Amino acid sequence: MTVALRSPSRLGALIAVDNAPVDVGLKGDFGTYVQGMRQVEESKVMKQVEADAMLKAYVKALPVRQFLLANLVRTPGSSHLQFRIPVKTLAANLDKMGDFPFKDPDETRFDGRTLFVRGSKSHYVADDVLPLIGRFFPRFELRDIESGHWVTAEQPEAFKEAVIEFLQDRD
């Protein structure tokens, strides 16, 4: 969303997944997830199955672990796996991750096509935020998927269908 509002010419369309253009405190176990990710990196695991076994102590839900593990890669020249996003940077900025840098939709907006995919069991895109979304992203469409916040991990097929439908339905 931030890229779309800062540099709208760089995007033809936008898909936001269970996030809204508002400041929101992170709920749940994000700090615990980061602790697990640190443990994985410090252990210099060689296989994702090893990382998954470690993460189980920090992250009970398999879809969330799968989401985190999808970001675990072997970088060139390294014998072990590490997360794409530096875990130390993530940990240091966790308290700012729920911040949205734009406050006034009258000052900036994205006029391109925009899809907001919302997890129906998640609190991150509440109904009362939809008018504000419409002011920042006047051409937005909303798609609810039966899931929590981790839409892409919990309901990958439903998410894929929503994205394909959105991308195929061009103006």
Phi and psi in radians as a Rosetta constraint file:
Dihedral C 1 N 2 CA 2 C 2 CIRCULARHARMONIC -1.119 0.35
Dihedral N 2 CA 2 C 2 N 3 CIRCULARHARMONIC -0.755 0.35
Dihedral C 2 N 3 CA 3 C 3 CIRCULARHARMONIC -1.076 0.35
Dihedral N 3 CA 3 C 3 N 4 CIRCULARHARMONIC -0.747 0.35
Dihedral C 3 N 4 CA 4 C 4 CIRCULARHARMONIC -1.072 0.35
Dihedral N 4 CA 4 C 4 N 5 CIRCULARHARMONIC -0.665 0.35
Dihedral C 4 N 5 CA 5 C 5 CIRCULARHARMONIC -1.406 0.35
Dihedral N 5 CA 5 C 5 N 6 CIRCULARHARMONIC -0.567 0.35
Dihedral C 5 N 6 CA 6 C 6 CIRCULARHARMONIC -1.370 0.35
Dihedral N 6 CA 6 C 6 N 7 CIRCULARHARMONIC -0.701 0.35
Dihedral C 6 N 7 CA 7 C 7 CIRCULARHARMONIC -2.386 0.35
Dihedral N 7 CA 7 C 7 N 8 CIRCULARHARMONIC 1.185 0.35
Dihedral C 7 N 8 CA 8 C 8 CIRCULARHARMONIC -1.028 0.35
Dihedral N 8 CA 8 C 8 N 9 CIRCULARHARMONIC -0.478 0.35
Dihedral C 8 N 9 CA 9 C 9 CIRCULARHARMONIC -1.226 0.35
Dihedral N 9 CA 9 C 9 N 10 CIRCULARHARMONIC -0.257 0.35
Dihedral C 9 N 10 CA 10 C 10 CIRCULARHARMONIC -1.389 0.35
Dihedral N 10 CA 10 C 10 N 11 CIRCULARHARMONIC -0.236 0.35
Dihedral C 10 N 11 CA 11 C 11 CIRCULARHARMONIC -2.121 0.35
Dihedral N 11 CA 11 C 11 N 12 CIRCULARHARMONIC 2.464 0.35
Dihedral C 11 N 12 CA 12 C 12 CIRCULARHARMONIC -1.577 0.35
Dihedral N 12 CA 12 C 12 N 13 CIRCULARHARMONIC -0.515 0.35
Dihedral C 12 N 13 CA 13 C 13 CIRCULARHARMONIC -2.757 0.35
Dihedral N 13 CA 13 C 13 N 14 CIRCULARHARMONIC 2.937 0.35
Dihedral C 13 N 14 CA 14 C 14 CIRCULARHARMONIC -2.380 0.35
Dihedral N 14 CA 14 C 14 N 15 CIRCULARHARMONIC 2.433 0.35
Dihedral C 14 N 15 CA 15 C 15 CIRCULARHARMONIC -2.180 0.35
Dihedral N 15 CA 15 C 15 N 16 CIRCULARHARMONIC 2.041 0.35
Dihedral C 15 N 16 CA 16 C 16 CIRCULARHARMONIC -1.855 0.35
Dihedral N 16 CA 16 C 16 N 17 CIRCULARHARMONIC 2.296 0.35
Dihedral C 16 N 17 CA 17 C 17 CIRCULARHARMONIC -1.947 0.35
Dihedral N 17 CA 17 C 17 N 18 CIRCULARHARMONIC 1.879 0.35
Dihedral C 17 N 18 CA 18 C 18 CIRCULARHARMONIC 0.855 0.35
Dihedral N 18 CA 18 C 18 N 19 CIRCULARHARMONIC 0.791 0.35
Dihedral C 18 N 19 CA 19 C 19 CIRCULARHARMONIC -2.467 0.35
Dihedral N 19 CA 19 C 19 N 20 CIRCULARHARMONIC 2.583 0.35
Dihedral C 19 N 20 CA 20 C 20 CIRCULARHARMONIC -2.198 0.35
Dihedral N 20 CA 20 C 20 N 21 CIRCULARHARMONIC 2.781 0.35
Dihedral C 20 N 21 CA 21 C 21 CIRCULARHARMONIC -1.394 0.35
Dihedral N 21 CA 21 C 21 N 22 CIRCULARHARMONIC 1.042 0.35
Dihedral C 21 N 22 CA 22 C 22 CIRCULARHARMONIC -2.495 0.35
Dihedral N 22 CA 22 C 22 N 23 CIRCULARHARMONIC 2.756 0.35
Dihedral C 22 N 23 CA 23 C 23 CIRCULARHARMONIC -1.282 0.35
Dihedral N 23 CA 23 C 23 N 24 CIRCULARHARMONIC 2.311 0.35
Dihedral C 23 N 24 CA 24 C 24 CIRCULARHARMONIC -2.530 0.35
Dihedral N 24 CA 24 C 24 N 25 CIRCULARHARMONIC 2.337 0.35
Dihedral C 24 N 25 CA 25 C 25 CIRCULARHARMONIC -1.258 0.35
Dihedral N 25 CA 25 C 25 N 26 CIRCULARHARMONIC 2.341 0.35
Dihedral C 25 N 26 CA 26 C 26 CIRCULARHARMONIC -1.198 0.35
Dihedral N 26 CA 26 C 26 N 27 CIRCULARHARMONIC 2.251 0.35
Dihedral C 26 N 27 CA 27 C 27 CIRCULARHARMONIC -1.888 0.35
Dihedral N 27 CA 27 C 27 N 28 CIRCULARHARMONIC 2.965 0.35
Dihedral C 27 N 28 CA 28 C 28 CIRCULARHARMONIC 1.556 0.35
Dihedral N 28 CA 28 C 28 N 29 CIRCULARHARMONIC -2.565 0.35
Dihedral C 28 N 29 CA 29 C 29 CIRCULARHARMONIC -1.995 0.35
Dihedral N 29 CA 29 C 29 N 30 CIRCULARHARMONIC 0.600 0.35
Dihedral C 29 N 30 CA 30 C 30 CIRCULARHARMONIC -1.008 0.35
Dihedral N 30 CA 30 C 30 N 31 CIRCULARHARMONIC -0.723 0.35
Dihedral C 30 N 31 CA 31 C 31 CIRCULARHARMONIC -1.090 0.35
Dihedral N 31 CA 31 C 31 N 32 CIRCULARHARMONIC -0.687 0.35
Dihedral C 31 N 32 CA 32 C 32 CIRCULARHARMONIC -1.160 0.35
Dihedral N 32 CA 32 C 32 N 33 CIRCULARHARMONIC -0.682 0.35
Dihedral C 32 N 33 CA 33 C 33 CIRCULARHARMONIC -1.038 0.35
Dihedral N 33 CA 33 C 33 N 34 CIRCULARHARMONIC -0.765 0.35
Dihedral C 33 N 34 CA 34 C 34 CIRCULARHARMONIC -1.121 0.35
Dihedral N 34 CA 34 C 34 N 35 CIRCULARHARMONIC -0.664 0.35
Dihedral C 34 N 35 CA 35 C 35 CIRCULARHARMONIC -1.046 0.35
Dihedral N 35 CA 35 C 35 N 36 CIRCULARHARMONIC -0.773 0.35
Dihedral C 35 N 36 CA 36 C 36 CIRCULARHARMONIC -1.098 0.35
Dihedral N 36 CA 36 C 36 N 37 CIRCULARHARMONIC -0.716 0.35
Dihedral C 36 N 37 CA 37 C 37 CIRCULARHARMONIC -1.108 0.35
Dihedral N 37 CA 37 C 37 N 38 CIRCULARHARMONIC -0.679 0.35
Dihedral C 37 N 38 CA 38 C 38 CIRCULARHARMONIC -1.074 0.35
Dihedral N 38 CA 38 C 38 N 39 CIRCULARHARMONIC -0.775 0.35
Dihedral C 38 N 39 CA 39 C 39 CIRCULARHARMONIC -1.035 0.35
Dihedral N 39 CA 39 C 39 N 40 CIRCULARHARMONIC -0.756 0.35
Dihedral C 39 N 40 CA 40 C 40 CIRCULARHARMONIC -1.054 0.35
Dihedral N 40 CA 40 C 40 N 41 CIRCULARHARMONIC -0.847 0.35
Dihedral C 40 N 41 CA 41 C 41 CIRCULARHARMONIC -1.160 0.35
Dihedral N 41 CA 41 C 41 N 42 CIRCULARHARMONIC -0.731 0.35
Dihedral C 41 N 42 CA 42 C 42 CIRCULARHARMONIC -1.141 0.35
Dihedral N 42 CA 42 C 42 N 43 CIRCULARHARMONIC -0.465 0.35
Dihedral C 42 N 43 CA 43 C 43 CIRCULARHARMONIC -1.447 0.35
Dihedral N 43 CA 43 C 43 N 44 CIRCULARHARMONIC -0.155 0.35
Dihedral C 43 N 44 CA 44 C 44 CIRCULARHARMONIC 0.879 0.35
Dihedral N 44 CA 44 C 44 N 45 CIRCULARHARMONIC 0.963 0.35
Dihedral C 44 N 45 CA 45 C 45 CIRCULARHARMONIC -1.137 0.35
Dihedral N 45 CA 45 C 45 N 46 CIRCULARHARMONIC 2.655 0.35
Dihedral C 45 N 46 CA 46 C 46 CIRCULARHARMONIC -1.788 0.35
Dihedral N 46 CA 46 C 46 N 47 CIRCULARHARMONIC -0.402 0.35
Dihedral C 46 N 47 CA 47 C 47 CIRCULARHARMONIC -2.295 0.35
Dihedral N 47 CA 47 C 47 N 48 CIRCULARHARMONIC 2.614 0.35
Dihedral C 47 N 48 CA 48 C 48 CIRCULARHARMONIC -1.116 0.35
Dihedral N 48 CA 48 C 48 N 49 CIRCULARHARMONIC -0.563 0.35
Dihedral C 48 N 49 CA 49 C 49 CIRCULARHARMONIC -1.087 0.35
Dihedral N 49 CA 49 C 49 N 50 CIRCULARHARMONIC -0.604 0.35
Dihedral C 49 N 50 CA 50 C 50 CIRCULARHARMONIC -1.178 0.35
Dihedral N 50 CA 50 C 50 N 51 CIRCULARHARMONIC -0.738 0.35
Dihedral C 50 N 51 CA 51 C 51 CIRCULARHARMONIC -1.122 0.35
Dihedral N 51 CA 51 C 51 N 52 CIRCULARHARMONIC -0.729 0.35
Dihedral C 51 N 52 CA 52 C 52 CIRCULARHARMONIC -1.077 0.35
Dihedral N 52 CA 52 C 52 N 53 CIRCULARHARMONIC -0.736 0.35
Dihedral C 52 N 53 CA 53 C 53 CIRCULARHARMONIC -1.060 0.35
Dihedral N 53 CA 53 C 53 N 54 CIRCULARHARMONIC -0.690 0.35
Dihedral C 53 N 54 CA 54 C 54 CIRCULARHARMONIC -1.201 0.35
Dihedral N 54 CA 54 C 54 N 55 CIRCULARHARMONIC -0.758 0.35
Dihedral C 54 N 55 CA 55 C 55 CIRCULARHARMONIC -1.138 0.35
Dihedral N 55 CA 55 C 55 N 56 CIRCULARHARMONIC -0.448 0.35
Dihedral C 55 N 56 CA 56 C 56 CIRCULARHARMONIC -0.966 0.35
Dihedral N 56 CA 56 C 56 N 57 CIRCULARHARMONIC -0.555 0.35
Dihedral C 56 N 57 CA 57 C 57 CIRCULARHARMONIC -1.222 0.35
Dihedral N 57 CA 57 C 57 N 58 CIRCULARHARMONIC -0.364 0.35
Dihedral C 57 N 58 CA 58 C 58 CIRCULARHARMONIC -1.910 0.35
Dihedral N 58 CA 58 C 58 N 59 CIRCULARHARMONIC -0.512 0.35
Dihedral C 58 N 59 CA 59 C 59 CIRCULARHARMONIC -2.286 0.35
Dihedral N 59 CA 59 C 59 N 60 CIRCULARHARMONIC 1.849 0.35
Dihedral C 59 N 60 CA 60 C 60 CIRCULARHARMONIC -1.294 0.35
Dihedral N 60 CA 60 C 60 N 61 CIRCULARHARMONIC -0.683 0.35
Dihedral C 60 N 61 CA 61 C 61 CIRCULARHARMONIC -1.319 0.35
Dihedral N 61 CA 61 C 61 N 62 CIRCULARHARMONIC 2.116 0.35
Dihedral C 61 N 62 CA 62 C 62 CIRCULARHARMONIC -1.001 0.35
Dihedral N 62 CA 62 C 62 N 63 CIRCULARHARMONIC -0.770 0.35
Dihedral C 62 N 63 CA 63 C 63 CIRCULARHARMONIC -1.040 0.35
Dihedral N 63 CA 63 C 63 N 64 CIRCULARHARMONIC -0.617 0.35
Dihedral C 63 N 64 CA 64 C 64 CIRCULARHARMONIC -1.222 0.35
Dihedral N 64 CA 64 C 64 N 65 CIRCULARHARMONIC -0.754 0.35
Dihedral C 64 N 65 CA 65 C 65 CIRCULARHARMONIC -1.057 0.35
Dihedral N 65 CA 65 C 65 N 66 CIRCULARHARMONIC -0.730 0.35
Dihedral C 65 N 66 CA 66 C 66 CIRCULARHARMONIC -1.089 0.35
Dihedral N 66 CA 66 C 66 N 67 CIRCULARHARMONIC -0.685 0.35
Dihedral C 66 N 67 CA 67 C 67 CIRCULARHARMONIC -1.079 0.35
Dihedral N 67 CA 67 C 67 N 68 CIRCULARHARMONIC -0.839 0.35
Dihedral C 67 N 68 CA 68 C 68 CIRCULARHARMONIC -1.111 0.35
Dihedral N 68 CA 68 C 68 N 69 CIRCULARHARMONIC -0.759 0.35
Dihedral C 68 N 69 CA 69 C 69 CIRCULARHARMONIC -1.165 0.35
Dihedral N 69 CA 69 C 69 N 70 CIRCULARHARMONIC -0.449 0.35
Dihedral C 69 N 70 CA 70 C 70 CIRCULARHARMONIC -1.124 0.35
Dihedral N 70 CA 70 C 70 N 71 CIRCULARHARMONIC -0.313 0.35
Dihedral C 70 N 71 CA 71 C 71 CIRCULARHARMONIC -1.761 0.35
Dihedral N 71 CA 71 C 71 N 72 CIRCULARHARMONIC 0.181 0.35
Dihedral C 71 N 72 CA 72 C 72 CIRCULARHARMONIC -1.725 0.35
Dihedral N 72 CA 72 C 72 N 73 CIRCULARHARMONIC 2.079 0.35
Dihedral C 72 N 73 CA 73 C 73 CIRCULARHARMONIC -2.365 0.35
Dihedral N 73 CA 73 C 73 N 74 CIRCULARHARMONIC 2.845 0.35
Dihedral C 73 N 74 CA 74 C 74 CIRCULARHARMONIC -1.733 0.35
Dihedral N 74 CA 74 C 74 N 75 CIRCULARHARMONIC 2.042 0.35
Dihedral C 74 N 75 CA 75 C 75 CIRCULARHARMONIC -1.446 0.35
Dihedral N 75 CA 75 C 75 N 76 CIRCULARHARMONIC 2.676 0.35
Dihedral C 75 N 76 CA 76 C 76 CIRCULARHARMONIC -0.967 0.35
Dihedral N 76 CA 76 C 76 N 77 CIRCULARHARMONIC 2.323 0.35
Dihedral C 76 N 77 CA 77 C 77 CIRCULARHARMONIC 1.484 0.35
Dihedral N 77 CA 77 C 77 N 78 CIRCULARHARMONIC 0.006 0.35
Dihedral C 77 N 78 CA 78 C 78 CIRCULARHARMONIC -1.931 0.35
Dihedral N 78 CA 78 C 78 N 79 CIRCULARHARMONIC 2.482 0.35
Dihedral C 78 N 79 CA 79 C 79 CIRCULARHARMONIC -1.587 0.35
Dihedral N 79 CA 79 C 79 N 80 CIRCULARHARMONIC -0.245 0.35
Dihedral C 79 N 80 CA 80 C 80 CIRCULARHARMONIC -2.064 0.35
Dihedral N 80 CA 80 C 80 N 81 CIRCULARHARMONIC 2.938 0.35
Dihedral C 80 N 81 CA 81 C 81 CIRCULARHARMONIC -1.516 0.35
Dihedral N 81 CA 81 C 81 N 82 CIRCULARHARMONIC 2.615 0.35
Dihedral C 81 N 82 CA 82 C 82 CIRCULARHARMONIC -2.622 0.35
Dihedral N 82 CA 82 C 82 N 83 CIRCULARHARMONIC 2.812 0.35
Dihedral C 82 N 83 CA 83 C 83 CIRCULARHARMONIC -1.359 0.35
Dihedral N 83 CA 83 C 83 N 84 CIRCULARHARMONIC 2.526 0.35
Dihedral C 83 N 84 CA 84 C 84 CIRCULARHARMONIC -1.012 0.35
Dihedral N 84 CA 84 C 84 N 85 CIRCULARHARMONIC -0.744 0.35
Dihedral C 84 N 85 CA 85 C 85 CIRCULARHARMONIC -1.591 0.35
Dihedral N 85 CA 85 C 85 N 86 CIRCULARHARMONIC 2.205 0.35
Dihedral C 85 N 86 CA 86 C 86 CIRCULARHARMONIC -0.971 0.35
Dihedral N 86 CA 86 C 86 N 87 CIRCULARHARMONIC 2.128 0.35
Dihedral C 86 N 87 CA 87 C 87 CIRCULARHARMONIC -1.096 0.35
Dihedral N 87 CA 87 C 87 N 88 CIRCULARHARMONIC -0.615 0.35
Dihedral C 87 N 88 CA 88 C 88 CIRCULARHARMONIC -1.102 0.35
Dihedral N 88 CA 88 C 88 N 89 CIRCULARHARMONIC -0.704 0.35
Dihedral C 88 N 89 CA 89 C 89 CIRCULARHARMONIC -1.158 0.35
Dihedral N 89 CA 89 C 89 N 90 CIRCULARHARMONIC -0.755 0.35
Dihedral C 89 N 90 CA 90 C 90 CIRCULARHARMONIC -1.046 0.35
Dihedral N 90 CA 90 C 90 N 91 CIRCULARHARMONIC -0.835 0.35
Dihedral C 90 N 91 CA 91 C 91 CIRCULARHARMONIC -1.080 0.35
Dihedral N 91 CA 91 C 91 N 92 CIRCULARHARMONIC -0.727 0.35
Dihedral C 91 N 92 CA 92 C 92 CIRCULARHARMONIC -1.186 0.35
Dihedral N 92 CA 92 C 92 N 93 CIRCULARHARMONIC -0.396 0.35
Dihedral C 92 N 93 CA 93 C 93 CIRCULARHARMONIC -2.008 0.35
Dihedral N 93 CA 93 C 93 N 94 CIRCULARHARMONIC 0.195 0.35
Dihedral C 93 N 94 CA 94 C 94 CIRCULARHARMONIC -1.007 0.35
Dihedral N 94 CA 94 C 94 N 95 CIRCULARHARMONIC -0.669 0.35
Dihedral C 94 N 95 CA 95 C 95 CIRCULARHARMONIC -1.232 0.35
Dihedral N 95 CA 95 C 95 N 96 CIRCULARHARMONIC -0.263 0.35
Dihedral C 95 N 96 CA 96 C 96 CIRCULARHARMONIC -1.763 0.35
Dihedral N 96 CA 96 C 96 N 97 CIRCULARHARMONIC -0.123 0.35
Dihedral C 96 N 97 CA 97 C 97 CIRCULARHARMONIC -1.127 0.35
Dihedral N 97 CA 97 C 97 N 98 CIRCULARHARMONIC -0.426 0.35
Dihedral C 97 N 98 CA 98 C 98 CIRCULARHARMONIC -1.535 0.35
Dihedral N 98 CA 98 C 98 N 99 CIRCULARHARMONIC 0.044 0.35
Dihedral C 98 N 99 CA 99 C 99 CIRCULARHARMONIC -1.431 0.35
Dihedral N 99 CA 99 C 99 N 100 CIRCULARHARMONIC 2.509 0.35
Dihedral C 99 N 100 CA 100 C 100 CIRCULARHARMONIC -2.053 0.35
Dihedral N 100 CA 100 C 100 N 101 CIRCULARHARMONIC 2.183 0.35
Dihedral C 100 N 101 CA 101 C 101 CIRCULARHARMONIC -1.289 0.35
Dihedral N 101 CA 101 C 101 N 102 CIRCULARHARMONIC -0.273 0.35
Dihedral C 101 N 102 CA 102 C 102 CIRCULARHARMONIC -1.810 0.35
Dihedral N 102 CA 102 C 102 N 103 CIRCULARHARMONIC 2.348 0.35
Dihedral C 102 N 103 CA 103 C 103 CIRCULARHARMONIC -1.996 0.35
Dihedral N 103 CA 103 C 103 N 104 CIRCULARHARMONIC -0.462 0.35
Dihedral C 103 N 104 CA 104 C 104 CIRCULARHARMONIC -2.072 0.35
Dihedral N 104 CA 104 C 104 N 105 CIRCULARHARMONIC 1.853 0.35
Dihedral C 104 N 105 CA 105 C 105 CIRCULARHARMONIC -1.203 0.35
Dihedral N 105 CA 105 C 105 N 106 CIRCULARHARMONIC -0.169 0.35
Dihedral C 105 N 106 CA 106 C 106 CIRCULARHARMONIC -1.390 0.35
Dihedral N 106 CA 106 C 106 N 107 CIRCULARHARMONIC -0.283 0.35
Dihedral C 106 N 107 CA 107 C 107 CIRCULARHARMONIC -1.596 0.35
Dihedral N 107 CA 107 C 107 N 108 CIRCULARHARMONIC -0.529 0.35
Dihedral C 107 N 108 CA 108 C 108 CIRCULARHARMONIC -2.658 0.35
Dihedral N 108 CA 108 C 108 N 109 CIRCULARHARMONIC 2.520 0.35
Dihedral C 108 N 109 CA 109 C 109 CIRCULARHARMONIC -2.725 0.35
Dihedral N 109 CA 109 C 109 N 110 CIRCULARHARMONIC 2.859 0.35
Dihedral C 109 N 110 CA 110 C 110 CIRCULARHARMONIC -1.978 0.35
Dihedral N 110 CA 110 C 110 N 111 CIRCULARHARMONIC 2.064 0.35
Dihedral C 110 N 111 CA 111 C 111 CIRCULARHARMONIC -1.626 0.35
Dihedral N 111 CA 111 C 111 N 112 CIRCULARHARMONIC 0.045 0.35
Dihedral C 111 N 112 CA 112 C 112 CIRCULARHARMONIC -1.357 0.35
Dihedral N 112 CA 112 C 112 N 113 CIRCULARHARMONIC 2.929 0.35
Dihedral C 112 N 113 CA 113 C 113 CIRCULARHARMONIC -1.107 0.35
Dihedral N 113 CA 113 C 113 N 114 CIRCULARHARMONIC 2.422 0.35
Dihedral C 113 N 114 CA 114 C 114 CIRCULARHARMONIC -2.455 0.35
Dihedral N 114 CA 114 C 114 N 115 CIRCULARHARMONIC 2.299 0.35
Dihedral C 114 N 115 CA 115 C 115 CIRCULARHARMONIC -1.957 0.35
Dihedral N 115 CA 115 C 115 N 116 CIRCULARHARMONIC 2.197 0.35
Dihedral C 115 N 116 CA 116 C 116 CIRCULARHARMONIC -1.837 0.35
Dihedral N 116 CA 116 C 116 N 117 CIRCULARHARMONIC 2.044 0.35
Dihedral C 116 N 117 CA 117 C 117 CIRCULARHARMONIC -1.748 0.35
Dihedral N 117 CA 117 C 117 N 118 CIRCULARHARMONIC 2.158 0.35
Dihedral C 117 N 118 CA 118 C 118 CIRCULARHARMONIC -2.078 0.35
Dihedral N 118 CA 118 C 118 N 119 CIRCULARHARMONIC 2.305 0.35
Dihedral C 118 N 119 CA 119 C 119 CIRCULARHARMONIC -1.324 0.35
Dihedral N 119 CA 119 C 119 N 120 CIRCULARHARMONIC 2.127 0.35
Dihedral C 119 N 120 CA 120 C 120 CIRCULARHARMONIC -1.161 0.35
Dihedral N 120 CA 120 C 120 N 121 CIRCULARHARMONIC -0.329 0.35
Dihedral C 120 N 121 CA 121 C 121 CIRCULARHARMONIC -1.769 0.35
Dihedral N 121 CA 121 C 121 N 122 CIRCULARHARMONIC 0.137 0.35
Dihedral C 121 N 122 CA 122 C 122 CIRCULARHARMONIC -1.775 0.35
Dihedral N 122 CA 122 C 122 N 123 CIRCULARHARMONIC 2.734 0.35
Dihedral C 122 N 123 CA 123 C 123 CIRCULARHARMONIC -1.777 0.35
Dihedral N 123 CA 123 C 123 N 124 CIRCULARHARMONIC -0.006 0.35
Dihedral C 123 N 124 CA 124 C 124 CIRCULARHARMONIC -1.292 0.35
Dihedral N 124 CA 124 C 124 N 125 CIRCULARHARMONIC -0.380 0.35
Dihedral C 124 N 125 CA 125 C 125 CIRCULARHARMONIC -2.235 0.35
Dihedral N 125 CA 125 C 125 N 126 CIRCULARHARMONIC 1.406 0.35
Dihedral C 125 N 126 CA 126 C 126 CIRCULARHARMONIC -1.327 0.35
Dihedral N 126 CA 126 C 126 N 127 CIRCULARHARMONIC 2.697 0.35
Dihedral C 126 N 127 CA 127 C 127 CIRCULARHARMONIC -0.969 0.35
Dihedral N 127 CA 127 C 127 N 128 CIRCULARHARMONIC -0.625 0.35
Dihedral C 127 N 128 CA 128 C 128 CIRCULARHARMONIC -1.255 0.35
Dihedral N 128 CA 128 C 128 N 129 CIRCULARHARMONIC -0.137 0.35
Dihedral C 128 N 129 CA 129 C 129 CIRCULARHARMONIC -1.617 0.35
Dihedral N 129 CA 129 C 129 N 130 CIRCULARHARMONIC -0.252 0.35
Dihedral C 129 N 130 CA 130 C 130 CIRCULARHARMONIC -1.004 0.35
Dihedral N 130 CA 130 C 130 N 131 CIRCULARHARMONIC -0.707 0.35
Dihedral C 130 N 131 CA 131 C 131 CIRCULARHARMONIC -1.059 0.35
Dihedral N 131 CA 131 C 131 N 132 CIRCULARHARMONIC -0.665 0.35
Dihedral C 131 N 132 CA 132 C 132 CIRCULARHARMONIC -1.168 0.35
Dihedral N 132 CA 132 C 132 N 133 CIRCULARHARMONIC -0.719 0.35
Dihedral C 132 N 133 CA 133 C 133 CIRCULARHARMONIC -0.981 0.35
Dihedral N 133 CA 133 C 133 N 134 CIRCULARHARMONIC -0.768 0.35
Dihedral C 133 N 134 CA 134 C 134 CIRCULARHARMONIC -1.108 0.35
Dihedral N 134 CA 134 C 134 N 135 CIRCULARHARMONIC -0.472 0.35
Dihedral C 134 N 135 CA 135 C 135 CIRCULARHARMONIC -1.367 0.35
Dihedral N 135 CA 135 C 135 N 136 CIRCULARHARMONIC -0.690 0.35
Dihedral C 135 N 136 CA 136 C 136 CIRCULARHARMONIC -1.321 0.35
Dihedral N 136 CA 136 C 136 N 137 CIRCULARHARMONIC -0.619 0.35
Dihedral C 136 N 137 CA 137 C 137 CIRCULARHARMONIC -2.306 0.35
Dihedral N 137 CA 137 C 137 N 138 CIRCULARHARMONIC 1.353 0.35
Dihedral C 137 N 138 CA 138 C 138 CIRCULARHARMONIC -1.067 0.35
Dihedral N 138 CA 138 C 138 N 139 CIRCULARHARMONIC -0.354 0.35
Dihedral C 138 N 139 CA 139 C 139 CIRCULARHARMONIC -1.806 0.35
Dihedral N 139 CA 139 C 139 N 140 CIRCULARHARMONIC 0.496 0.35
Dihedral C 139 N 140 CA 140 C 140 CIRCULARHARMONIC -1.342 0.35
Dihedral N 140 CA 140 C 140 N 141 CIRCULARHARMONIC 2.617 0.35
Dihedral C 140 N 141 CA 141 C 141 CIRCULARHARMONIC -2.104 0.35
Dihedral N 141 CA 141 C 141 N 142 CIRCULARHARMONIC 2.621 0.35
Dihedral C 141 N 142 CA 142 C 142 CIRCULARHARMONIC -2.070 0.35
Dihedral N 142 CA 142 C 142 N 143 CIRCULARHARMONIC 2.341 0.35
Dihedral C 142 N 143 CA 143 C 143 CIRCULARHARMONIC -2.269 0.35
Dihedral N 143 CA 143 C 143 N 144 CIRCULARHARMONIC 2.085 0.35
Dihedral C 143 N 144 CA 144 C 144 CIRCULARHARMONIC -1.598 0.35
Dihedral N 144 CA 144 C 144 N 145 CIRCULARHARMONIC 2.372 0.35
Dihedral C 144 N 145 CA 145 C 145 CIRCULARHARMONIC -2.195 0.35
Dihedral N 145 CA 145 C 145 N 146 CIRCULARHARMONIC 2.372 0.35
Dihedral C 145 N 146 CA 146 C 146 CIRCULARHARMONIC -1.188 0.35
Dihedral N 146 CA 146 C 146 N 147 CIRCULARHARMONIC 1.585 0.35
Dihedral C 146 N 147 CA 147 C 147 CIRCULARHARMONIC -2.914 0.35
Dihedral N 147 CA 147 C 147 N 148 CIRCULARHARMONIC 3.061 0.35
Dihedral C 147 N 148 CA 148 C 148 CIRCULARHARMONIC -1.530 0.35
Dihedral N 148 CA 148 C 148 N 149 CIRCULARHARMONIC -2.663 0.35
Dihedral C 148 N 149 CA 149 C 149 CIRCULARHARMONIC -1.160 0.35
Dihedral N 149 CA 149 C 149 N 150 CIRCULARHARMONIC -0.537 0.35
Dihedral C 149 N 150 CA 150 C 150 CIRCULARHARMONIC -1.526 0.35
Dihedral N 150 CA 150 C 150 N 151 CIRCULARHARMONIC 1.058 0.35
Dihedral C 150 N 151 CA 151 C 151 CIRCULARHARMONIC -0.955 0.35
Dihedral N 151 CA 151 C 151 N 152 CIRCULARHARMONIC -0.844 0.35
Dihedral C 151 N 152 CA 152 C 152 CIRCULARHARMONIC -1.161 0.35
Dihedral N 152 CA 152 C 152 N 153 CIRCULARHARMONIC -0.499 0.35
Dihedral C 152 N 153 CA 153 C 153 CIRCULARHARMONIC -1.526 0.35
Dihedral N 153 CA 153 C 153 N 154 CIRCULARHARMONIC -0.659 0.35
Dihedral C 153 N 154 CA 154 C 154 CIRCULARHARMONIC -1.369 0.35
Dihedral N 154 CA 154 C 154 N 155 CIRCULARHARMONIC -0.636 0.35
Dihedral C 154 N 155 CA 155 C 155 CIRCULARHARMONIC -2.371 0.35
Dihedral N 155 CA 155 C 155 N 156 CIRCULARHARMONIC 1.107 0.35
Dihedral C 155 N 156 CA 156 C 156 CIRCULARHARMONIC -1.056 0.35
Dihedral N 156 CA 156 C 156 N 157 CIRCULARHARMONIC -0.659 0.35
Dihedral C 156 N 157 CA 157 C 157 CIRCULARHARMONIC -1.215 0.35
Dihedral N 157 CA 157 C 157 N 158 CIRCULARHARMONIC -0.747 0.35
Dihedral C 157 N 158 CA 158 C 158 CIRCULARHARMONIC -1.124 0.35
Dihedral N 158 CA 158 C 158 N 159 CIRCULARHARMONIC -0.672 0.35
Dihedral C 158 N 159 CA 159 C 159 CIRCULARHARMONIC -1.119 0.35
Dihedral N 159 CA 159 C 159 N 160 CIRCULARHARMONIC -0.824 0.35
Dihedral C 159 N 160 CA 160 C 160 CIRCULARHARMONIC -1.026 0.35
Dihedral N 160 CA 160 C 160 N 161 CIRCULARHARMONIC -0.758 0.35
Dihedral C 160 N 161 CA 161 C 161 CIRCULARHARMONIC -1.076 0.35
Dihedral N 161 CA 161 C 161 N 162 CIRCULARHARMONIC -0.748 0.35
Dihedral C 161 N 162 CA 162 C 162 CIRCULARHARMONIC -1.098 0.35
Dihedral N 162 CA 162 C 162 N 163 CIRCULARHARMONIC -0.738 0.35
Dihedral C 162 N 163 CA 163 C 163 CIRCULARHARMONIC -1.179 0.35
Dihedral N 163 CA 163 C 163 N 164 CIRCULARHARMONIC -0.786 0.35
Dihedral C 163 N 164 CA 164 C 164 CIRCULARHARMONIC -1.088 0.35
Dihedral N 164 CA 164 C 164 N 165 CIRCULARHARMONIC -0.773 0.35
Dihedral C 164 N 165 CA 165 C 165 CIRCULARHARMONIC -1.040 0.35
Dihedral N 165 CA 165 C 165 N 166 CIRCULARHARMONIC -0.757 0.35
Dihedral C 165 N 166 CA 166 C 166 CIRCULARHARMONIC -1.120 0.35
Dihedral N 166 CA 166 C 166 N 167 CIRCULARHARMONIC -0.803 0.35
Dihedral C 166 N 167 CA 167 C 167 CIRCULARHARMONIC -1.229 0.35
Dihedral N 167 CA 167 C 167 N 168 CIRCULARHARMONIC -0.530 0.35
Dihedral C 167 N 168 CA 168 C 168 CIRCULARHARMONIC -1.376 0.35
Dihedral N 168 CA 168 C 168 N 169 CIRCULARHARMONIC -0.429 0.35
Dihedral C 168 N 169 CA 169 C 169 CIRCULARHARMONIC -1.546 0.35
Dihedral N 169 CA 169 C 169 N 170 CIRCULARHARMONIC 1.315 0.35
Dihedral C 169 N 170 CA 170 C 170 CIRCULARHARMONIC -1.568 0.35
Dihedral N 170 CA 170 C 170 N 171 CIRCULARHARMONIC 2.626 0.35
